[in-house]
Amino acid sequence: MCNLPVGPQTTAPAELFPFCSPRCRSVDLFRWSEGKYAIVENISERADLLEDYLEEVDKRADELEEQGDDDSGW
């Protein structure tokens, strides 16, 4: 987070590793919770995942389109 060097796991405090401070640990957790990080998997090798993903994208696009057609003002 802050780019300070962190010692090896054997010398760094176990409760902070791999972070240098509680602040950096909290910043990292916040970024995960905000979706700024992601675990990426090559879905081209998993046709089932790709199909599920495309179906979900289509479904969400339809939902957004329906919301746009709503004349209620909200």
C-alpha positions in Angstrom: 0.0 0.0 0.0 2.6 2.5 1.1 5.5 0.7 -0.7 7.6 0.3 2.5 9.6 -2.9 2.4 8.3 -5.7 4.6 10.5 -8.3 6.1 10.1 -12.0 5.5 7.3 -13.7 7.2 9.7 -15.1 9.8 10.7 -11.6 11.0 7.5 -9.5 10.4 4.8 -9.6 13.1 2.5 -12.4 12.3 -0.7 -10.3 12.8 0.5 -7.8 10.2 2.2 -9.9 7.6 2.3 -9.2 4.6 1.6 -5.6 5.5 3.8 -3.0 7.3 1.1 -1.6 9.5 -2.6 -1.9 10.5 -3.4 1.0 8.2 -2.0 -0.7 5.1 -3.9 -3.9 6.1 -7.1 -1.9 6.4 -6.6 0.0 3.1 -6.1 -3.4 1.3 -9.2 -4.8 2.8 -11.2 -1.7 1.8 -10.0 -2.0 -1.8 -11.1 -5.6 -1.9 -14.5 -4.7 -0.5 -14.9 -1.9 -3.1 -14.2 -4.3 -5.9 -10.9 -2.6 -6.9 -9.2 -6.0 -6.8 -10.3 -9.2 -8.5 -9.0 -12.7 -8.8 -8.9 -13.2 -12.5 -9.3 -16.6 -14.2 -8.9 -17.3 -17.8 -12.5 -18.0 -18.7 -11.8 -18.8 -22.3 -10.8 -22.2 -21.1 -14.0 -22.6 -19.2 -16.9 -22.4 -21.8 -19.4 -23.0 -19.0 -18.2 -19.9 -17.1 -18.2 -17.8 -20.3 -21.8 -18.8 -21.1 -23.0 -18.1 -17.6 -21.2 -14.7 -17.7 -22.7 -13.7 -21.0 -26.2 -14.7 -19.8 -25.8 -12.6 -16.7 -24.6 -9.6 -18.7 -27.7 -9.9 -21.0 -30.0 -10.2 -18.0 -28.5 -7.1 -16.4 -28.7 -5.2 -19.6 -32.4 -6.1 -19.9 -33.0 -5.0 -16.3 -31.3 -1.7 -16.9 -33.3 -1.1 -20.1 -36.5 -1.8 -18.3 -35.6 0.7 -15.6 -34.9 3.3 -18.3 -38.4 2.7 -19.7 -40.0 3.4 -16.3 -41.7 6.8 -16.4 -42.2 7.0 -12.6 -39.2 9.3 -12.1 -37.2 6.9 -10.0 
